[in-house]
Amino acid sequence: MHKTIITVVGKDTVGIMAKVCTYLANNQVNILDISQTIVQDFFNMMMVADMTGSSKDFDVLASELEQIGEEIGVDIRAQKAAIFDRMHRL
């Protein structure tokens, strides 16, 4: 499994979640877990996703997600989950 952490932060607008989830579904990326909150007018979402089924390379997916974020006015970042696992391993 190729777990990826995807974060989305920015001013809340209609369709943020739909845009991100549609992109992931179209690229065969499975969402394993998702958390989304809105604090005042600010949107914050964190996803754990599995990229195993995608034919695209991680760097391409991360770049395209970042580009989608720019288009809709939010910051989207994708990071490999292995980085988090290594940071918290003793």
Sequence and secondary structure as in RCSB ss.txt:
>XXXX:A:sequence
MHKTIITVVGKDTVGIMAKVCTYLANNQVNILDISQTIVQDFFNMMMVADMTGSSKDFDVLASELEQIGEEIGVD
IRAQKAAIFDRMHRL
>XXXX:A:secstr
  EEEEEEEEE  TTHHHHHHHHHHHTT EEEEEEEEEETTEEEEEEEEE TT SS HHHHHHHHHHHHHHHTEE
EEEEEHHHHHHHT  
